[in-house]
Amino acid sequence: MTTDDTTPPATLLRAVLDWQAGDLPREALVSRLSGLTPEQGDQVTGLLAELHRRAGHAPAAHVAHDDDTASWREELMACRARTWPFPQAAGLLVGPSVLILTDGTRGLVLREQVVRPLPMSVSSSLLLLCQTIVMAQHAVDRQELGSLRQQRIESSSTSLSEIEIIR
């Protein structure tokens, strides 16, 4: 399924619920979310609002390792990140065992069968973390691209200097 500007948040919500029920592979959900364009931040914030609303009505689920600082550090250090800057900022962290959605005001930790709302202060820090990871990756990509261009220029000039002139 391709995601475009007409993808309703309900489709994304259904994907989250299917993943949590075990009916959709985790990477399929991540793929649907990451397939949204940078201009579709409102899709993510809409999904986040609905999941947050639903989590507010559900009984709080306590997971023992949620309070373990070492586990969280390990989880966050292994995260991949995605951001949506427009029209509303949103971010996604994909860790080994959790998905974290945030818009800077609201945030949720999603696990199979568990949705845990985050405090606003943590949500804003996590959005900043998403943005920092993405910016750092773009900087590394630009640096690597520049290095590859330079290598190509050097290899081309070496190769061109070896071509003999027809007289």
N, C-alpha and C positions, 0 to 999 in steps of 0.2 A: 504494500500500500504506500503510495506516495503522499507526502504531506504538502499541502499548498495553502494559500491564503484563506481558502474556504473551509479548512479543517476545523470543525467545531471543537471547543474544549470538551464537549461530551465524548467525542471519539478518544481524546487523550485520557479522559477520566475512565472510560471503559477499558482502555489498555492498561492503566494502573490497576484497576480492580481485577482484570483478568490475570495480570502478573501475580498479584497478591493471592489469588485463588489457585495459582499453579497452572492456569490455562494458557499462559503466554510466557515464552522464555524472557528472561531478564534483558538480554541483549536486544531482543525485538522491541521492548519498551524503550530502552536507551536509544535505539536507532530511530524510533518514531519521534522522540523528543529532540534528538540531535539533528534530525532532518528538517526541523523548522528553520526558516531563514532568520537572519539577525533582526529583521523587521517584524517578527511575529512574537515579540515579547509579551504582547497582550494575551496570546494563547496560553503561555506558561503561567502568567499571573492569574488568568481565569481558572486554570486547572488548580493552581495553588490555593486560590480563594475557596474553591469548592471542596478540595481535600481538607483544608483547614476548618471549614464549616462542619464537615462530616466528623472530623476528629474531635471537635468540640462537643459533639453529641454522643460520642462513643465512650465507653468506660476506659479510663487510662490504663494502658498496658505498661507494666514495668518489666524491663529486661535487665537482668543482673549486670551484664557487661557494659550497659550504657553508662554506668557510673565509673568505669575503670579508665583512668586517664591514659594509661599505656595503650590500651586497646584503641581509644579514640585517636591518639597520636599516630599509631600505626595505620589506622583507617584513613586518616586525612593525608598522610604522607604518600599513600598509594593511590590517591584520587586522580581521576581525570576530570577536566572541567569544561563547561560550555556556558557561554553567556548570550543573552539577548538584550541589546541595548535599546531597542525601539519597539513600540512607542513607550513601553514601560520596561525598566531594567529588571532582569531576572537572571538567575544563575542555577546551574545544575552541577553538583559534585557527584561523581560516580566512583564509589569506593568498592573494595572487595566484597563487602556484605551489605552496604547501604546505598541508597540514593538520597541525596539531599537537595531539595528544591527551596529556593529563597528569592524574595523580591526586595530584600533589605528591611522590610517591615515584618513580614511573616516568613516563617521557615518551617519545614517539615523534614523529619527523618523518616524515610520509607524503607521498611523491611518487608519481607514476605509476611503477610498477615498482621503487620503492625504499622500504624501511622502515629508518629510522635511529634506534636507541635513543639517548636522551639521559642524561647523568649526573644523579644525584639532585638535586644542587644547582641545576642548570638547570631540572629538572622542577618543583621547588618554586617557583622564581621565575616560571616560566611559568603555574603555577596561580594565583599571586598576581596576575599580569598579567591573566589571564582575569577573575578576580573584580573587579579594579579597573575594568576596561573596562565590565563589566556594571553595577557599582554607579554608575559615572559616567553611563552611559546612562540608568539609572533616575532619577538625580537630574535630568538634563536633561529627561527625559520629564515628571517631576513639575513642574518649573519651567515648562515649556511648557504643561502642562495647567492649572496655576494661572493662567498668563497668559491662556489661552483662556477660562477661567471668568470671570476679571475682565473681559475684553472682552465676554463674553456678558452679564454683569450690567450693565455700563455701557451696552451697546447696548439692552438690555431696558428699563432705567430711562429712557433717552432716548426710546425708542419709546413706552413707557407714558405718559410725560409729555406726549406729543403727542396722545394720544387724548382727544377731547372728551367731556365728561359729557353724558348725555341728561337734559334737564330737562323 
